[in-house]
Amino acid sequence: MIKREWIHAWLLLLPALVLLFGFTHIPAVQTFIDSFWSTPRGRRPSTFVGWDNYARMTADPVFLRVMTNNLIYAAITIPASIAISLWMALFVHRRIMGLGFLRMAYFTPTVLPLIAVANIWLFFYLPGFGLFDQIRGLFGLRPVNWIGQPSTALYSITAVTVWNQAGFFMIFFLAALQTIPENLREAAALEGTSRWTFFWRVTWPLIMPTTLFVSVNATINAFRMVDHVFVMTQGGPNNASALLLYYIYDQGFRFWDTAYAATLTVVMVVILAIIGIGQFFLLDRRVHYR
Amino acid sequence: MAMNAMTSIDEQIAIAAAGLRLEGVRKAYDTAVALDNVTIDIPAGAFTVLLGPSGCGKSTLLRLIAGLDRPTSGKILLGGNDITRKPPAERDLSMVFQSYALFPHLTVAENIIFGLRVRRVDKAERWERLNRVARMMGLDGLLDRRPNQLSGGQQQRVALARAVISERPVCLMDEPLSNLDAKLRAEMRVEIRDLQQRLGLTMVYVTHDQVEAMTMADHIVVMNQGRVEQVARPRELYAAPETTFCARFIGTPPMNLISARDLPAYRHLPEGSLVGVRPEDMIVDGEGVEAVVEGVEYLGADQLIAARIGAAKIIVRQPARTGAPDAKVRLSWPAEATHLFDADGRRLH
């Protein structure tokens, strides 16, 4: 009888397990193993090469370039997204005219697929008659090839990311703000607390769990969101806007150097794990959970 | 010895009391009028209770006094100064909220001195005042705790301490005891009343509980549907309710109101008049008005007899040792225990 129940239990779990192992766990383990083997090519089978792939990586100037790019990209998108989304949430967390419309407007970029967003921004960035250059033209400034020159390509991509995800994070901040009882603000008002003081002494500490959650998400996104790179720059010019995941895709599916792609993937997962765990433990002590 | 310590603490918190005056205060929302032409005096250093059923406007009135809302029209004066347009912080009053409004991420000590810190009171003075108030409120050992580590009664004390430490002459309280259990509520009633008297605070206390109002208040302001029904001392309110609303609202069970038509002795009164008699003033004996007994509720010391005079349902309170009444009884009451109300519900003198 008991055995039968167990069989039923496993059968019910089976579809989920197959998907989970087939698409997550086995590939992950396989990737880790592959990073220590060479890429099979033609009649040359894969051979065990130990740390060779990792050694190659540290000497790879393009890898260093994309790592630097990705760090700059993360260093801007994470704080900028958090700051802008929190500011938007504070702005729409009150009774003002057209509140529903404003909230929707802020949230719209998130609803659009990143590919579509990238295409819209591509028009904004067009040299000469794109939105930005038309505005610059009004002031008599000369056109700029925003995504075509190495000095601005990465920052152009960065702006799109912030625009795309800030609205999403705003929803979390808005929800967090709405859990703060109104009478805390009233009690503080009776004491003569300024809006600024109230934000730093009460609101900010109380929404800290949400800020932590959002910052972890923003970090993951900084390494995960590369759709717009495909549409807008393909990592160019001269790898100026290439990010780590984009480079992995290039190596794995354009050059079919699967072993090297696996090595890069392991590095990315390790970086993400360290940052994620670090954020959690470092901030957790300063976060107030009710 | 303990008493001496108490008095010396009290002397250090010297508060100059100030009275409040509301003149023709009205608060209207888009769809409803919450307060209509409220004019009352709230004397300095006294305990004033705003009493009424939920939705009567008593909390709205308190929020207007606090400055959390603005009246549609009318004036609010504190110690003779017009504060109608002043922001809450400049009104020289403190407030205790129904949910206490403690900051969950701050310790008890930080919660209590929050206002002093915001107002940049010198650090040494801050701690001195904190120690004094904490000792007075019995919070000495709890200063490092967070609100979620405290019982309901302790949270209530922290909220009170935060109001007291501000040393402001007027303290507003919005149903502060409604989240406590019955035993604690009885204790806190005594404690709050005691605190108000020791510090000479002008207290404005909102409640829907007549027991709180009767036991704590110097003055009770009875409110109904945005209007003031009566302002009186608890004894006056019970002895001479000005309106049928007050008569029905105060007393457990409330005053019996019998249509004058049903009582031969009062048939001469105009149509719609009501005769009120407190349940404990009615006497069951051989003479008086005939009543049909419908049930008896035994309470231990007393019993409540539910009966009917004509169409009016009434309750008679009598000592339980009297025993069960007959199916039909005759009821009488002394002339001085009779309250007469006109058709509009106003007391006839």
Interface residues (C-beta under 8 A of the other chain):
Chain A: P181 N183 L184 E186 A187 A188 A189 L190 E191 G192 T193 S194 T197 R201 V202 P205 L206 H288 R290
Chain B: A66 G67 L68 P87 P88 A89 E90 L93 S94 M95 F97 S99 A101 F103 P104 H105 F114 G115 V118 R119 N148 R162 S166
